[in-house]
Amino acid sequence: MKPYNKILNLEHLLIKGEKQIGIKFYPDKLVQETIKKLPNVRWSKQYGMAYIKNHKANLNLIFNRFRGIAWVNGKRFFDTKPTKCDNSPVNMEKYRERKVKKNHIKVPDSYLDKLALKRYAGNTVKTYVAMFEKFINYYSHINIDELTENDVRAYIKILVSTQKSNSYLNQMINSIKFYYEVVLGLPNLFYRIERPRKVHTLPKVISKEEVMMMIKRTDNLKHKCIISLLYSAGLRRSELLNLKLEDIDSKRMVINIKGAKGNKERVTILSPSVLSVLRKYYKKWKPKQLLFEGPYCKKYSGSSVVKIVNNAAIRAGIKKRVTPHMLRHSFATHLLEGGTDLRYIQVLLGHNSTRTTEIYTQVAINNIQLIKSPIESLNLE
């Protein structure tokens, strides 16, 4: 058997308050004999793996001892996630200096420092801080560094019992894991915490006619541009709000999306009819840097975009609540119904894989409409 068919997986462990290197492996006589020769190696029944003290000499020893014997996988041990360097710095001082209720415990400064260093987006910072503070205030009688995996699990069970959404539960788990795994440097300490099963829901879309009515019933020029861009280019709300004047490339008829989800860049289509409206908007509003600016040239708020879209839907007589993301879903679905190749739609939306984009095939109705129900052959009249 080739050595690289044998794999050791390294994990971070915290046993009796000391950092350890966890060594997970599949049963193999040579691998087991080599592990036994490591200095002061022990076995954890709780985690089902061998472990030795976490320091540089032992880490180097593992790689040296197993060279030519097995492949050492340190993916979960080393922090390889890229820093979100394209995100604008968040003002952490407002979180440090804010006034809170008496006896309310704030997140540690180290938590804020790490969020700043990792360049997390403003919305993520806001969510993580709020979530983690709920968790540590629930256990206000215990030092947060002494909380265990069972404490985290017990808290999540309470949230489940109060019927919190899966999205809420995942955000809470992420905020907790961030402290123990990133701030304290103990990756995978709570890797056994159960996450809620993903709920696969179909994208909610509206018809072309409903989109048209939303745009026609909108008199405000800026609002008309916002709705038109969200739909015509398949933009996320955050992407729309981050658009700069130079991102609208009228010569190539594309829109350059920078710092999108996953810290990626892409281009999407610029509609000639939308460009015409944008030019009228520019002459009237004269934005300085961002395409859509609020008072004093500050960034336009996300909540304003939500209200603009929902109010336009009400004026158009649409009974269901319409969100900015529904316009993005509708863009993709209508392209698919019009015969656009799924791979092109994937690129325009900025999806990593066509698997993500394939969900729109389940809501596209052009082929479904061609299918006749078997009841039509029953001659019921």
C-alpha positions in Angstrom: 0.0 0.0 0.0 1.3 3.5 -0.9 2.0 5.7 2.1 -0.4 8.3 0.9 -3.2 5.9 1.1 -2.7 6.1 4.9 -3.9 9.3 6.4 -3.5 11.0 9.8 -5.9 13.9 10.5 -4.7 16.4 13.0 -7.2 18.1 15.4 -7.0 20.7 18.1 -8.0 19.3 21.5 -8.3 20.9 24.9 -7.8 18.2 27.6 -7.7 19.2 31.3 -7.1 22.8 30.3 -4.1 22.0 28.2 -3.8 22.4 24.4 -3.2 19.0 22.7 -2.6 17.8 19.1 -5.2 15.2 18.4 -4.2 12.5 15.9 -7.0 10.7 14.2 -6.2 7.7 12.0 -7.6 4.5 10.5 -6.4 1.2 12.0 -3.1 0.2 10.5 -0.3 -1.7 12.2 2.6 0.5 11.0 0.8 3.7 11.8 -0.1 2.5 15.2 3.4 1.4 16.0 4.8 4.8 14.9 2.3 6.6 17.0 3.2 4.6 20.1 6.8 5.9 19.7 5.7 9.5 20.0 6.8 11.1 23.3 4.1 10.9 26.1 1.4 10.0 23.6 -2.0 9.2 25.1 -5.4 8.0 24.0 -8.7 9.9 24.5 -11.8 7.7 24.7 -13.9 10.8 24.7 -12.6 12.0 21.3 -11.6 8.6 19.9 -8.0 9.7 19.0 -4.4 9.7 20.2 -2.9 13.0 21.4 0.3 14.7 22.5 1.1 18.1 23.9 0.6 21.0 21.4 3.9 22.6 20.8 6.1 23.2 17.7 8.6 20.5 18.4 5.9 17.8 18.6 4.2 19.1 15.5 7.4 18.9 13.5 8.1 15.5 15.0 4.7 14.2 13.7 5.5 15.3 10.1 9.0 13.9 10.3 8.1 10.6 11.8 5.3 9.9 9.3 7.2 11.0 6.2 7.0 8.0 3.8 4.6 6.2 6.1 1.4 8.2 5.9 0.0 11.6 4.7 -0.5 14.0 7.5 -3.6 16.1 6.9 -3.5 19.4 8.8 -6.4 21.1 7.1 -8.5 21.2 10.2 -5.5 22.1 12.4 -4.1 25.1 10.6 -6.1 28.3 10.0 -6.0 28.4 6.2 -9.1 30.6 5.6 -8.3 33.8 3.7 -8.7 37.1 5.5 -11.6 39.1 4.0 -9.3 41.9 3.0 -11.7 43.6 0.6 -14.2 44.4 3.4 -14.2 48.0 4.7 -12.8 48.2 8.3 -15.6 48.2 10.9 -15.4 50.8 13.7 -15.0 48.5 16.8 -14.9 51.4 19.2 -18.6 51.8 19.0 -19.0 48.3 20.4 -16.4 48.9 23.1 -17.9 52.3 24.2 -21.6 51.6 23.9 -23.8 51.8 26.9 -25.4 48.6 28.1 -27.8 47.6 30.8 -26.5 47.1 34.3 -24.9 43.7 34.8 -24.8 43.0 31.0 -21.6 41.3 30.0 -20.0 42.7 26.8 -17.9 40.5 24.4 -14.2 40.5 25.4 -12.0 43.0 23.6 -10.1 40.0 22.2 -13.3 39.0 20.3 -13.6 42.4 18.7 -9.9 42.5 17.9 -10.0 39.3 16.1 -13.2 40.3 14.1 -11.3 43.5 13.1 -8.2 41.5 12.2 -10.2 39.1 10.0 -11.9 42.0 8.3 -15.4 40.6 8.8 -18.2 42.5 7.2 -20.2 45.0 9.3 -23.4 42.9 9.3 -21.4 39.8 10.4 -19.7 41.7 13.2 -23.1 43.1 14.4 -24.6 39.6 14.3 -21.7 37.8 16.0 -21.5 40.4 18.8 -25.2 40.3 19.5 -25.3 36.5 19.4 -22.3 35.8 21.5 -23.4 38.3 24.2 -26.7 36.5 24.5 -24.8 33.3 25.1 -22.3 34.6 27.7 -25.1 36.5 29.5 -27.1 33.3 29.8 -24.0 31.8 31.5 -23.2 35.0 33.4 -22.4 32.9 36.6 -19.6 31.0 34.8 -16.3 32.2 33.4 -16.7 31.9 29.6 -13.3 30.1 29.3 -14.6 27.4 31.6 -17.7 26.6 29.5 -17.8 23.2 28.0 -19.2 21.5 24.9 -22.1 20.3 27.0 -22.9 23.9 28.1 -23.0 25.0 24.4 -25.2 22.0 23.5 -27.6 22.7 26.4 -28.0 26.3 25.3 -28.7 25.4 21.7 -31.3 22.9 22.9 -33.1 25.8 24.7 -33.1 27.8 21.5 -34.5 24.9 19.6 -37.3 24.5 22.2 -38.2 28.2 21.7 -38.6 27.4 17.9 -35.7 29.6 16.7 -35.1 29.3 13.0 -32.3 27.1 11.6 -30.6 30.3 10.3 -30.6 31.7 13.8 -29.2 28.5 15.4 -26.4 28.4 12.8 -25.5 32.0 13.4 -25.4 31.4 17.2 -23.2 28.4 16.8 -20.9 30.3 14.5 -20.6 33.2 16.9 -19.7 30.8 19.8 -17.2 28.8 17.7 -15.6 32.0 16.6 -14.6 32.8 20.2 -13.3 29.3 21.2 -11.8 28.3 17.9 -10.5 31.6 16.4 -10.0 34.0 19.4 -8.6 31.3 21.8 -6.9 29.4 19.0 -8.7 26.1 19.6 -10.1 25.1 16.2 -12.6 22.3 16.2 -13.0 22.4 20.0 -16.8 22.1 19.5 -16.7 20.3 16.2 -19.2 17.7 17.6 -21.9 20.3 18.2 -24.9 19.2 16.2 -26.1 21.7 13.6 -29.8 21.8 12.4 -30.4 20.0 9.2 -30.5 22.2 6.2 -34.0 23.0 5.0 -34.1 22.9 1.2 -36.6 25.5 0.0 -37.3 26.6 -3.5 -36.5 30.2 -4.6 -39.5 32.5 -4.4 -40.0 34.4 -7.7 -42.4 36.8 -9.4 -43.5 37.0 -13.0 -42.1 39.3 -15.7 -45.4 41.1 -15.7 -45.2 41.7 -12.0 -41.7 43.1 -12.3 -42.8 45.4 -15.0 -45.7 46.7 -12.9 -43.3 47.3 -9.9 -41.0 49.5 -12.1 -43.9 51.3 -13.9 -45.7 52.1 -10.6 -42.5 53.6 -9.1 -42.2 57.4 -9.7 -39.1 58.1 -7.7 -36.1 57.9 -10.1 -33.6 56.6 -7.6 -36.1 53.9 -6.5 -36.8 52.9 -10.1 -33.0 52.5 -10.7 -32.6 50.3 -7.6 -35.5 48.0 -8.5 -34.3 47.8 -12.2 -30.7 47.0 -11.3 -31.6 44.3 -8.8 -33.7 42.5 -11.4 -31.9 43.3 -14.6 -28.4 42.3 -13.3 -29.3 39.7 -10.6 -27.6 41.7 -7.9 -27.6 40.9 -4.2 -28.7 43.8 -2.0 -25.2 44.2 -0.6 -23.7 44.2 -4.1 -26.1 47.0 -5.2 -25.2 49.1 -2.1 -21.4 48.7 -2.8 -21.6 49.7 -6.4 -19.3 52.6 -7.3 -19.7 54.9 -10.3 -16.8 53.3 -12.1 -18.3 49.9 -11.7 -20.9 50.8 -14.4 -19.0 50.1 -17.6 -21.1 51.5 -20.4 -18.5 50.8 -23.1 -18.5 47.0 -22.5 -22.1 47.1 -21.2 -21.2 45.2 -18.0 -21.4 45.9 -14.3 -18.3 45.0 -12.3 -19.1 43.4 -9.0 -16.3 43.6 -6.4 -16.1 42.1 -3.0 -19.2 40.0 -3.5 -20.2 37.0 -1.3 -17.1 34.9 -0.7 -14.9 37.8 -1.4 -15.2 37.3 -5.1 -15.3 39.5 -8.2 -17.4 39.0 -11.3 -19.1 40.9 -14.1 -22.8 40.8 -14.9 -24.9 42.3 -17.7 -25.8 46.0 -18.0 -29.2 46.5 -19.7 -29.3 49.3 -22.3 -32.8 50.4 -21.0 -31.5 50.4 -17.4 -28.4 52.4 -18.5 -30.7 55.0 -20.0 -32.5 55.4 -16.7 -29.2 55.4 -14.8 -28.0 58.4 -16.8 -31.1 60.4 -16.0 -30.6 59.5 -12.4 -27.0 60.6 -12.4 -27.8 64.0 -13.9 -30.5 64.6 -11.3 -28.8 63.2 -8.1 -25.1 63.6 -9.0 -23.7 60.9 -6.7 -20.0 61.4 -5.7 -18.5 58.0 -5.3 -21.1 55.3 -4.6 -23.9 54.9 -7.2 -26.5 55.1 -4.5 -25.8 57.4 -1.6 -27.7 58.4 1.5 -27.6 61.8 3.3 -24.2 63.4 3.5 -22.9 61.0 0.8 -23.0 58.1 3.2 -23.8 54.6 2.1 -27.4 53.9 1.4 -29.0 51.7 4.0 -30.1 48.1 3.3 -33.4 48.5 5.1 -34.3 51.4 2.8 -33.8 49.0 -0.2 -36.1 46.5 1.4 -38.8 49.1 1.9 -38.4 50.4 -1.6 -38.9 46.9 -3.1 -41.8 46.0 -0.8 -43.6 49.3 -1.3 -43.3 49.0 -5.1 -44.8 45.5 -4.9 -47.8 46.8 -2.9 -48.4 49.6 -5.5 -48.2 46.9 -8.3 -51.0 45.0 -6.5 -48.8 42.0 -5.7 -50.3 40.2 -2.7 -47.2 38.4 -1.4 -44.2 40.2 0.2 -41.5 40.9 -2.3 -37.8 41.2 -1.2 -34.7 42.4 -3.0 -33.4 38.8 -3.2 -36.7 37.7 -4.9 -35.8 40.0 -7.8 -32.4 38.2 -8.1 -34.2 34.8 -8.0 -36.6 36.1 -10.7 -33.7 37.3 -12.9 -32.2 33.8 -12.9 -35.5 32.0 -13.4 -36.6 34.2 -16.3 -33.2 33.8 -18.0 -33.5 30.0 -17.7 -37.1 30.1 -19.0 -35.8 32.1 -22.0 -33.3 29.4 -22.9 -30.1 30.9 -21.4 -27.5 28.2 -20.7 -27.3 27.3 -17.0 -23.6 27.8 -17.0 -23.9 31.4 -18.1 -26.5 32.0 -15.4 -24.1 30.5 -12.9 -21.4 33.0 -13.9 -23.8 36.0 -13.8 -25.0 35.1 -10.3 -21.4 34.4 -9.1 -22.1 30.8 -8.0 -19.2 28.5 -7.5 -21.0 25.5 -8.9 -23.9 24.8 -11.2 -25.3 22.7 -8.4 -26.3 25.9 -6.7 -27.8 27.3 -9.9 -29.7 24.1 -10.7 -32.3 24.9 -8.1 -33.8 27.4 -10.6 -34.7 24.5 -12.9 -37.3 23.5 -10.2 -39.2 26.8 -10.4 -38.8 27.5 -14.2 -42.3 26.7 -15.6 -41.7 26.9 -19.4 -41.3 23.1 -19.7 -43.8 22.3 -16.9 -46.5 24.2 -18.9 -46.0 21.8 -21.8 -46.9 18.8 -19.7 -50.6 17.8 -19.7 -52.1 16.4 -16.5 -53.5 12.9 -16.9 -56.9 14.2 -15.8 -57.2 15.8 -19.2 -57.6 12.4 -20.8 -60.5 11.4 -18.6 -63.3 13.1 -20.6 -64.9 14.5 -17.5 -67.3 17.0 -19.3 
